[in-house]
Amino acid sequence: MHAFDVLGDPVRRRILELLADGEQSAGEVGAIVQEEFGITQPAVSQHLRVLRENGFATVRAEGTRRLYAVDPAPLAEIDSWLTRCRDQSS
């Protein structure tokens, strides 16, 4: 999936915004996103999986909890692409 396809979804963008504040559990992220978007916990899990599988988020186990964090590498690639586009229009 292309990076802009991943970020084109408002739920995934919101999840990344939440994770930008620091590592959070799937439950913490899910509670906020479920309330804001009116989606189910399985839907939140699917969005977290898309972010993880496309390199935008990392996950680590801590007991029974899953803690998610932003992986900045794909965001740097997007920033590089945007910079090239901005530079060409100057």
DAKA-V759128 format. One record per helix or strand of 3 or more residues. SS is the DSSP state (A for helix, B for strand). FROM is the first residue (numbers start at 1). TO is the last residue. If there is no record, write none. Layout:
BEGIN
SS | FROM | TO
SS | FROM | TO
END
This chain:
BEGIN
A | 3 | 7
A | 10 | 20
A | 26 | 37
A | 41 | 53
B | 57 | 62
B | 65 | 70
A | 73 | 88
END
